[in-house]
Amino acid sequence: MAERGAHLHGNIRLSHMKRLSDLLLNADGVVDVSLDFHTGDDGVHLVKGTINTRLGMICQRCLKPLHLGINRLFELAFVYSAHEIERLLGSYECYEVHGDEVFVRDMVEDELILSVPQIPVHDSLTDCDAEFISRLGGTNKTTLADNHISSFRELKK
C-alpha cells in the first residue's frame, strides 16, 4: 500500500475493537479514520493518519459518564524485525508488522488506546456530578482546597 501511495478513508465501529471496548462505558459509535500510505526518502514504508471519535467512559473523579473527544494525528513506520526497530526508533514511531499484512483496525485501535488518559476525568470539576461537588463543599476552588487541607490535617491527628 505504501508503494502505491494508497489513501483510505472510512469509519470503524467501536464495537469491533475488543481491547478498546473493555475500557469504555459503551462501545456505541464509530471512529472516523483517514490514512495515507507512502514510502519515505529512506525507503521506509510509512502511514500518516488521523482518527476522530467520541468515547463514552466513566469519570474517575465523580464516577458518572464522561464523553471524551479524541482527535489524533500520527505517523508510523512499518517495521518487520527488532533490528529495524532499533535502527529506526530515533527517527520514527515504529509499528511492528508480523507477516505481510497490516490490520488497519488493530492499528487504529492501538492508537486510540494510546490516546485514552490513564485516569479519565471531566475537563473541569464543575462538569462533574452535582452531588459529588456538594459532598466536596461546593465548586469554589478555595473552598475545595481548604476542605482537602483540613482532611489531611484530620488524618495527621
Backbone as ProteinMPNN parsed JSONL, in Angstrom:
{"seq_chain_A": "MAERGAHLHGNIRLSHMKRLSDLLLNADGVVDVSLDFHTGDDGVHLVKGTINTRLGMICQRCLKPLHLGINRLFELAFVYSAHEIERLLGSYECYEVHGDEVFVRDMVEDELILSVPQIPVHDSLTDCDAEFISRLGGTNKTTLADNHISSFRELKK", "coords_chain_A": {"N_chain_A": [[0.82, -1.19, 0.0], [1.97, 1.215, 0.764], [3.863, 1.568, -1.238], [2.253, 2.073, -3.423], [1.105, 4.428, -2.683], [-1.339, 4.567, -1.364], [-4.583, 5.689, -0.244], [-6.81, 5.672, 2.41], [-10.069, 6.11, 3.618], [-12.616, 6.181, 6.005], [-15.037, 4.647, 8.226], [-14.837, 2.964, 11.367], [-16.448, 0.744, 13.458], [-16.754, 1.182, 16.953], [-17.484, -0.982, 18.475], [-16.256, -3.098, 17.254], [-13.752, -3.184, 18.205], [-12.293, -4.849, 20.43], [-10.356, -4.759, 22.582], [-10.248, -2.0, 23.155], [-12.963, -1.565, 23.685], [-13.293, -2.756, 26.163], [-12.433, -0.791, 27.88], [-14.345, 1.126, 27.833], [-17.463, 2.828, 28.639], [-19.607, 2.279, 27.02], [-19.752, 0.798, 23.767], [-20.774, 2.182, 21.649], [-21.018, 3.956, 18.58], [-18.662, 5.3, 16.141], [-15.363, 5.367, 14.662], [-13.827, 7.854, 12.888], [-11.679, 7.553, 10.262], [-8.695, 8.376, 8.562], [-6.208, 7.559, 6.361], [-2.981, 7.804, 4.983], [-0.788, 6.173, 3.014], [2.654, 5.846, 2.346], [6.012, 5.944, 0.97], [8.989, 6.703, 2.586], [11.814, 8.959, 2.06], [14.007, 7.457, 2.686], [13.264, 4.92, 2.029], [11.602, 3.63, 3.82], [8.514, 2.221, 4.739], [5.611, 4.037, 5.374], [2.838, 5.337, 7.291], [0.577, 7.925, 7.495], [-1.789, 9.317, 9.549], [-5.147, 10.224, 10.631], [-7.406, 10.12, 13.327], [-10.66, 10.337, 14.565], [-13.042, 10.566, 17.102], [-15.638, 10.046, 19.6], [-15.514, 8.955, 22.841], [-17.291, 7.041, 25.169], [-16.927, 7.057, 28.538], [-16.151, 6.422, 32.047], [-16.009, 8.913, 34.431], [-13.333, 9.22, 36.583], [-13.319, 10.722, 38.811], [-15.894, 11.562, 39.652], [-17.4, 9.381, 39.027], [-19.371, 9.275, 37.084], [-20.909, 9.337, 33.767], [-18.735, 10.219, 31.07], [-17.809, 11.981, 28.211], [-15.382, 11.645, 25.989], [-13.545, 13.369, 23.708], [-11.629, 12.403, 20.967], [-9.043, 13.319, 18.945], [-6.692, 12.534, 16.926], [-3.516, 12.759, 15.476], [-1.098, 10.983, 13.648], [2.009, 9.403, 12.716], [3.455, 6.584, 11.46], [6.073, 4.181, 11.158], [6.365, 1.234, 9.383], [7.656, -1.715, 10.62], [9.546, -4.741, 10.49], [11.132, -6.315, 12.014], [13.05, -6.75, 15.062], [15.546, -5.662, 14.76], [15.148, -3.673, 12.817], [13.514, -1.967, 14.276], [15.29, -1.019, 16.248], [17.042, 0.357, 14.587], [15.435, 2.373, 13.438], [14.109, 3.699, 15.478], [14.921, 6.179, 16.619], [14.21, 7.977, 14.651], [11.598, 7.527, 13.821], [8.216, 6.751, 14.889], [7.556, 3.513, 15.573], [5.764, 0.751, 14.13], [5.196, -2.478, 14.629], [5.046, -5.103, 12.345], [3.712, -8.239, 11.651], [4.356, -10.683, 9.434], [3.038, -10.167, 6.113], [0.837, -8.555, 6.136], [-1.016, -5.695, 7.196], [-3.2, -4.958, 9.701], [-5.62, -2.781, 9.619], [-7.672, -2.022, 11.389], [-6.689, -2.974, 13.88], [-4.382, -1.412, 14.13], [-5.478, 1.177, 14.271], [-6.998, 0.847, 16.579], [-4.935, 0.464, 18.458], [-3.767, 3.039, 18.406], [-5.901, 4.546, 19.403], [-6.159, 3.492, 22.001], [-3.74, 4.361, 23.055], [-4.364, 7.028, 23.164], [-6.209, 7.373, 25.177], [-6.608, 8.754, 28.352], [-4.814, 7.785, 31.359], [-6.211, 8.133, 33.701], [-9.254, 8.925, 33.27], [-11.048, 11.916, 33.463], [-13.585, 14.477, 33.903], [-13.163, 17.556, 32.094], [-13.309, 19.838, 33.671], [-13.817, 20.471, 37.132], [-16.323, 21.45, 37.666], [-17.846, 20.234, 35.759], [-18.342, 17.78, 36.719], [-20.484, 15.47, 38.487], [-23.191, 16.968, 40.229], [-23.96, 16.174, 42.837], [-21.633, 14.965, 43.765], [-19.926, 17.185, 43.778], [-21.161, 18.77, 45.726], [-20.709, 17.219, 47.986], [-18.028, 17.657, 48.271], [-18.008, 20.222, 49.114], [-18.792, 22.376, 47.516], [-18.196, 24.39, 44.513], [-16.254, 26.28, 44.527], [-12.881, 26.938, 44.144], [-11.091, 27.629, 46.191], [-12.508, 26.877, 48.469], [-12.646, 24.119, 48.015], [-9.912, 23.458, 48.093], [-9.329, 24.196, 50.743], [-10.97, 22.349, 52.067], [-9.721, 19.934, 51.353], [-7.206, 20.301, 52.531], [-7.922, 20.518, 55.239], [-8.904, 17.96, 55.578], [-6.568, 16.427, 55.34], [-5.231, 17.376, 57.582], [-6.835, 16.308, 59.592], [-6.301, 13.609, 59.238], [-3.682, 13.485, 60.092], [-3.86, 13.74, 62.824]], "CA_chain_A": [[0.0, 0.0, 0.0], [2.854, 2.374, 0.823], [4.498, 1.719, -2.542], [1.251, 2.616, -4.344], [0.616, 5.709, -2.188], [-2.771, 4.373, -1.133], [-5.308, 6.523, 0.724], [-8.029, 5.048, 2.918], [-10.9, 6.948, 4.482], [-13.858, 5.49, 6.332], [-15.416, 4.518, 9.629], [-14.741, 1.658, 12.015], [-17.307, 0.71, 14.637], [-16.058, 0.954, 18.218], [-17.825, -2.324, 18.964], [-15.362, -4.066, 16.611], [-12.439, -3.043, 18.836], [-12.499, -5.535, 21.708], [-9.481, -4.256, 23.646], [-10.707, -0.657, 23.498], [-14.318, -1.681, 24.246], [-13.174, -3.11, 27.581], [-12.15, 0.433, 28.629], [-15.418, 2.088, 27.608], [-18.784, 2.685, 29.242], [-20.31, 1.558, 25.962], [-19.0, 0.774, 22.509], [-21.582, 2.782, 20.59], [-20.326, 4.96, 17.791], [-17.664, 4.929, 15.139], [-14.125, 6.141, 14.564], [-13.569, 8.369, 11.547], [-10.267, 7.248, 10.015], [-8.113, 8.762, 7.285], [-4.829, 7.05, 6.345], [-2.203, 7.978, 3.76], [0.381, 5.303, 2.998], [3.693, 6.322, 1.433], [7.371, 5.484, 1.235], [9.88, 7.817, 2.911], [13.012, 9.126, 1.236], [14.951, 6.391, 3.035], [12.694, 3.635, 1.638], [10.774, 3.08, 4.887], [7.07, 2.303, 4.498], [5.014, 4.884, 6.4], [1.43, 5.703, 7.223], [0.217, 9.146, 8.211], [-3.219, 9.17, 9.729], [-5.941, 10.958, 11.613], [-8.572, 9.407, 13.844], [-11.551, 11.215, 15.319], [-14.189, 9.873, 17.675], [-16.018, 10.375, 20.974], [-15.553, 7.727, 23.626], [-18.063, 7.075, 26.408], [-16.154, 6.468, 29.625], [-16.58, 6.791, 33.393], [-15.125, 9.869, 35.092], [-12.754, 8.587, 37.77], [-13.458, 11.627, 39.94], [-17.275, 11.554, 40.155], [-17.959, 8.083, 38.643], [-20.5, 9.49, 36.184], [-20.491, 9.273, 32.363], [-17.825, 11.219, 30.519], [-17.639, 11.828, 26.768], [-14.023, 12.076, 25.703], [-13.275, 13.561, 22.286], [-10.285, 12.012, 20.538], [-8.615, 13.802, 17.629], [-5.276, 12.139, 16.982], [-2.694, 12.7, 14.268], [0.055, 10.115, 13.893], [2.774, 8.872, 11.587], [4.111, 5.355, 11.895], [6.909, 3.434, 10.224], [6.142, -0.206, 9.491], [8.902, -2.451, 10.809], [9.307, -6.176, 10.407], [12.045, -7.054, 12.894], [13.61, -5.985, 16.185], [16.692, -4.924, 14.227], [14.615, -2.46, 12.181], [13.036, -1.077, 15.34], [16.488, -0.38, 16.812], [17.621, 1.252, 13.576], [14.551, 3.481, 13.09], [13.421, 4.26, 16.637], [15.244, 7.585, 16.818], [13.647, 8.795, 13.581], [10.177, 7.259, 13.596], [7.435, 5.922, 15.799], [7.506, 2.244, 14.848], [4.632, -0.152, 14.276], [5.709, -3.786, 14.232], [4.149, -5.877, 11.486], [4.04, -9.664, 11.597], [3.927, -11.158, 8.122], [2.94, -9.156, 5.061], [-0.421, -7.811, 6.223], [-1.267, -4.735, 8.266], [-4.618, -4.929, 10.012], [-5.909, -1.373, 9.868], [-8.486, -1.896, 12.609], [-5.808, -3.158, 15.032], [-3.505, -0.249, 14.197], [-6.309, 2.288, 14.745], [-7.321, 0.55, 17.971], [-3.728, 0.751, 19.242], [-3.63, 4.495, 18.522], [-6.96, 5.023, 20.306], [-5.804, 3.089, 23.369], [-2.68, 5.28, 23.47], [-4.96, 8.358, 23.339], [-7.061, 7.403, 26.367], [-5.825, 9.068, 29.558], [-4.779, 6.729, 32.367], [-7.29, 8.42, 34.64], [-10.165, 9.846, 32.591], [-11.892, 12.773, 34.298], [-14.148, 15.631, 33.209], [-12.186, 18.633, 31.916], [-13.402, 20.767, 34.785], [-14.521, 19.948, 38.294], [-17.73, 21.864, 37.588], [-18.536, 19.312, 34.857], [-18.619, 16.552, 37.461], [-21.809, 15.305, 39.068], [-23.51, 17.983, 41.244], [-23.948, 15.546, 44.165], [-20.224, 14.801, 44.11], [-19.385, 18.508, 44.087], [-21.705, 19.233, 47.014], [-20.008, 16.472, 49.039], [-16.718, 18.28, 48.44], [-18.178, 21.535, 49.727], [-19.06, 23.417, 46.532], [-17.315, 24.457, 43.347], [-15.234, 27.289, 44.724], [-11.575, 26.27, 44.244], [-10.514, 27.879, 47.51], [-13.233, 26.017, 49.395], [-12.208, 22.743, 47.78], [-8.547, 23.316, 48.595], [-9.411, 24.227, 52.204], [-11.54, 21.073, 52.504], [-8.695, 18.9, 51.214], [-6.174, 20.55, 53.541], [-8.452, 20.151, 56.551], [-8.984, 16.49, 55.601], [-5.224, 15.936, 55.628], [-4.929, 17.683, 58.991], [-7.559, 15.328, 60.404], [-5.593, 12.341, 59.123], [-2.425, 13.568, 60.849], [-4.15, 13.682, 64.264]], "C_chain_A": [[0.865, 1.256, 0.0], [3.491, 2.634, -0.544], [3.555, 2.33, -3.572], [0.756, 3.994, -3.913], [-0.875, 5.671, -1.909], [-3.314, 5.336, -0.076], [-6.58, 5.787, 1.12], [-8.761, 6.049, 3.794], [-12.196, 6.194, 4.745], [-14.098, 5.475, 7.825], [-15.22, 3.091, 10.101], [-15.597, 1.724, 13.269], [-16.486, 0.427, 15.889], [-16.308, -0.451, 18.746], [-16.952, -3.412, 18.342], [-13.956, -4.035, 17.201], [-12.532, -3.575, 20.263], [-11.639, -4.966, 22.838], [-9.902, -2.864, 24.102], [-12.073, -0.715, 24.182], [-14.292, -2.003, 25.729], [-12.925, -1.886, 28.463], [-13.331, 1.41, 28.648], [-16.68, 1.777, 28.4], [-19.697, 1.93, 28.282], [-19.511, 1.693, 24.669], [-19.86, 1.262, 21.349], [-20.723, 3.782, 19.824], [-19.288, 4.385, 16.867], [-16.439, 5.822, 15.276], [-13.995, 6.567, 13.112], [-12.066, 8.264, 11.314], [-9.859, 7.741, 8.629], [-6.637, 8.368, 7.33], [-4.2, 7.281, 4.973], [-0.937, 7.15, 3.893], [1.377, 5.853, 1.988], [5.042, 5.74, 1.829], [8.24, 6.709, 1.479], [11.073, 7.866, 1.988], [14.035, 8.027, 1.476], [14.4, 4.996, 2.733], [11.806, 2.988, 2.683], [9.3, 3.269, 4.535], [6.409, 3.01, 5.681], [3.506, 5.003, 6.204], [1.248, 6.956, 8.066], [-1.296, 9.122, 8.329], [-3.829, 10.137, 10.722], [-7.09, 10.058, 12.038], [-9.35, 10.374, 14.72], [-12.735, 10.403, 15.817], [-14.533, 10.491, 19.022], [-16.19, 9.061, 21.706], [-16.382, 7.947, 24.887], [-17.309, 6.33, 27.489], [-16.778, 6.848, 30.962], [-15.543, 7.757, 33.963], [-14.635, 9.232, 36.385], [-12.774, 9.506, 38.988], [-14.863, 11.528, 40.529], [-18.021, 10.262, 39.833], [-19.243, 8.194, 37.835], [-19.998, 9.463, 34.742], [-19.678, 10.49, 31.922], [-17.714, 10.944, 29.029], [-16.318, 12.474, 26.388], [-13.824, 12.172, 24.194], [-11.828, 13.209, 21.977], [-10.076, 12.522, 19.116], [-7.119, 13.587, 17.582], [-4.668, 12.133, 15.582], [-1.495, 11.816, 14.585], [0.756, 9.784, 12.588], [3.59, 7.706, 12.11], [4.956, 4.784, 10.767], [6.632, 1.951, 10.449], [7.489, -0.909, 9.567], [8.587, -3.933, 10.924], [10.232, -6.997, 11.288], [12.524, -6.133, 14.013], [14.796, -5.146, 15.723], [16.233, -3.616, 13.578], [14.124, -1.461, 13.221], [14.216, -0.309, 15.936], [17.06, 0.675, 15.864], [16.768, 2.505, 13.371], [13.977, 4.244, 14.276], [13.721, 5.736, 16.871], [14.585, 8.514, 15.809], [12.133, 8.669, 13.444], [9.533, 6.607, 14.81], [7.157, 4.634, 15.028], [6.244, 1.454, 15.156], [5.078, -1.503, 13.734], [4.646, -4.581, 13.485], [4.637, -7.321, 11.471], [3.486, -10.212, 10.283], [3.859, -10.0, 7.146], [1.729, -8.249, 5.199], [-0.437, -6.866, 7.418], [-2.78, -4.719, 8.477], [-4.964, -3.526, 10.49], [-6.685, -1.2, 11.168], [-7.614, -2.023, 13.857], [-4.894, -1.952, 15.223], [-4.268, 0.964, 14.747], [-6.671, 2.08, 16.216], [-6.127, 0.84, 18.883], [-3.571, 2.257, 19.461], [-4.698, 5.083, 19.447], [-6.631, 4.689, 21.761], [-4.697, 4.006, 23.902], [-3.22, 6.681, 23.752], [-5.784, 8.488, 24.615], [-6.208, 7.749, 27.583], [-5.874, 7.921, 30.559], [-5.915, 6.894, 33.361], [-8.23, 9.415, 33.969], [-11.041, 10.602, 33.596], [-12.482, 13.875, 33.422], [-13.09, 16.73, 33.135], [-12.148, 19.581, 33.113], [-14.164, 20.105, 35.928], [-16.002, 20.299, 38.242], [-18.528, 21.003, 36.613], [-18.898, 18.002, 35.547], [-20.034, 16.598, 38.049], [-22.032, 16.291, 40.216], [-23.475, 17.404, 42.656], [-22.51, 15.372, 44.658], [-19.618, 16.137, 44.537], [-19.889, 18.993, 45.438], [-21.049, 18.484, 48.183], [-18.62, 17.035, 49.303], [-16.81, 19.669, 49.057], [-18.365, 22.656, 48.74], [-18.023, 23.437, 45.433], [-16.226, 25.491, 43.489], [-13.886, 26.601, 44.961], [-10.937, 26.455, 45.61], [-11.169, 26.991, 48.55], [-12.779, 24.575, 49.257], [-10.807, 22.52, 48.334], [-8.549, 23.297, 50.118], [-9.946, 22.91, 52.746], [-10.505, 19.955, 52.427], [-7.616, 19.054, 52.28], [-6.669, 20.156, 54.921], [-8.6, 18.636, 56.675], [-7.627, 15.884, 55.923], [-4.835, 16.212, 57.085], [-5.601, 16.69, 59.929], [-6.839, 13.982, 60.37], [-4.319, 12.324, 59.974], [-2.651, 13.425, 62.351], [-4.178, 12.278, 64.768]], "O_chain_A": [[0.549, 2.239, -0.67], [3.639, 3.784, -0.956], [3.997, 3.024, -4.487], [0.066, 4.666, -4.678], [-1.591, 6.634, -2.186], [-2.609, 5.739, 0.849], [-7.335, 5.332, 0.26], [-8.154, 6.746, 4.607], [-12.801, 5.638, 3.828], [-13.449, 6.192, 8.587], [-15.409, 2.136, 9.347], [-15.478, 2.663, 14.056], [-15.629, -0.457, 15.892], [-15.441, -1.041, 19.39], [-16.911, -4.533, 18.849], [-13.074, -4.769, 16.756], [-12.82, -2.822, 21.194], [-12.142, -4.719, 23.934], [-9.912, -2.578, 25.299], [-12.312, 0.006, 25.151], [-15.172, -1.571, 26.474], [-13.178, -1.934, 29.667], [-13.319, 2.396, 29.385], [-16.936, 0.634, 28.778], [-20.46, 1.055, 28.689], [-18.696, 2.602, 24.519], [-19.7, 0.816, 20.213], [-19.803, 4.378, 20.385], [-19.06, 3.176, 16.809], [-16.474, 6.876, 15.912], [-14.048, 5.733, 12.209], [-11.273, 8.819, 12.076], [-10.581, 7.549, 7.651], [-5.904, 8.788, 8.225], [-4.804, 6.992, 3.941], [-0.114, 7.394, 4.775], [0.992, 6.279, 0.899], [5.187, 5.124, 2.885], [8.235, 7.647, 0.682], [11.319, 6.934, 1.223], [14.83, 7.7, 0.595], [14.998, 3.997, 3.134], [11.298, 1.89, 2.454], [8.891, 4.341, 4.09], [6.616, 2.638, 6.836], [2.98, 4.8, 5.11], [1.711, 7.031, 9.205], [-2.004, 8.93, 7.34], [-3.144, 10.77, 11.526], [-7.669, 9.333, 11.229], [-8.777, 11.127, 15.508], [-13.353, 9.651, 15.063], [-13.811, 11.352, 19.523], [-16.912, 8.17, 21.258], [-16.19, 8.937, 25.593], [-17.075, 5.126, 27.382], [-17.811, 7.516, 31.004], [-14.349, 7.46, 33.979], [-15.437, 8.758, 37.19], [-12.31, 9.131, 40.065], [-15.024, 11.422, 41.745], [-19.14, 10.058, 40.302], [-20.101, 7.314, 37.894], [-18.793, 9.556, 34.509], [-19.915, 11.619, 32.352], [-17.543, 9.794, 28.623], [-16.161, 13.692, 26.459], [-13.923, 11.17, 23.485], [-10.911, 13.67, 22.657], [-10.838, 12.196, 18.205], [-6.358, 14.376, 18.142], [-5.233, 11.577, 14.64], [-0.937, 11.897, 15.679], [0.175, 9.872, 11.507], [4.327, 7.836, 13.087], [4.61, 4.887, 9.59], [6.663, 1.475, 11.584], [8.35, -0.731, 8.705], [7.518, -4.329, 11.388], [10.143, -8.224, 11.317], [12.418, -4.909, 13.925], [15.025, -4.05, 16.234], [16.858, -2.573, 13.77], [14.298, -0.252, 13.062], [14.147, 0.908, 16.108], [17.501, 1.742, 16.291], [17.312, 3.588, 13.152], [13.414, 5.325, 14.1], [12.83, 6.475, 17.29], [14.419, 9.705, 16.075], [11.466, 9.604, 12.999], [10.204, 5.996, 15.643], [6.581, 4.674, 13.941], [5.725, 1.479, 16.273], [5.31, -1.657, 12.535], [3.507, -4.711, 13.934], [5.827, -7.585, 11.3], [2.275, -10.198, 10.06], [4.53, -8.982, 7.32], [1.601, -7.273, 4.459], [0.058, -7.19, 8.498], [-3.543, -4.494, 7.538], [-4.645, -3.137, 11.614], [-6.373, -0.312, 11.961], [-7.785, -1.252, 14.801], [-4.66, -1.52, 16.352], [-3.751, 1.691, 15.596], [-6.652, 3.026, 17.004], [-6.297, 1.403, 19.965], [-3.275, 2.697, 20.572], [-4.42, 6.022, 20.193], [-6.81, 5.524, 22.648], [-4.719, 4.385, 25.073], [-2.603, 7.442, 24.498], [-6.03, 9.6, 25.082], [-5.188, 7.103, 27.822], [-6.851, 7.173, 30.608], [-6.509, 5.912, 33.809], [-8.028, 10.624, 34.083], [-11.683, 10.003, 34.459], [-11.963, 14.176, 32.347], [-12.226, 16.826, 34.006], [-11.086, 20.06, 33.509], [-15.049, 19.279, 35.702], [-16.841, 19.534, 38.718], [-19.759, 21.034, 36.633], [-19.673, 17.208, 35.014], [-20.676, 17.648, 38.089], [-21.169, 16.44, 41.081], [-23.008, 18.07, 43.581], [-22.215, 15.607, 45.829], [-18.892, 16.213, 45.528], [-19.126, 19.568, 46.214], [-20.857, 19.06, 49.253], [-18.091, 16.914, 50.408], [-15.798, 20.23, 49.478], [-18.119, 23.81, 49.089], [-17.098, 22.626, 45.409], [-15.345, 25.569, 42.633], [-13.759, 25.778, 45.867], [-10.308, 25.534, 46.132], [-10.494, 26.419, 49.407], [-12.553, 23.888, 50.253], [-10.548, 21.502, 48.976], [-7.857, 22.481, 50.728], [-9.455, 22.403, 53.754], [-10.419, 19.123, 53.33], [-7.163, 18.068, 52.863], [-5.939, 19.535, 55.693], [-8.437, 18.087, 57.765], [-7.542, 14.93, 56.697], [-4.193, 15.386, 57.734], [-5.02, 16.278, 60.933], [-6.782, 13.289, 61.386], [-3.929, 11.285, 60.506], [-1.738, 13.032, 63.078], [-4.407, 12.053, 65.957]]}, "name": "protein", "num_of_chains": 1, "seq": "MAERGAHLHGNIRLSHMKRLSDLLLNADGVVDVSLDFHTGDDGVHLVKGTINTRLGMICQRCLKPLHLGINRLFELAFVYSAHEIERLLGSYECYEVHGDEVFVRDMVEDELILSVPQIPVHDSLTDCDAEFISRLGGTNKTTLADNHISSFRELKK"}
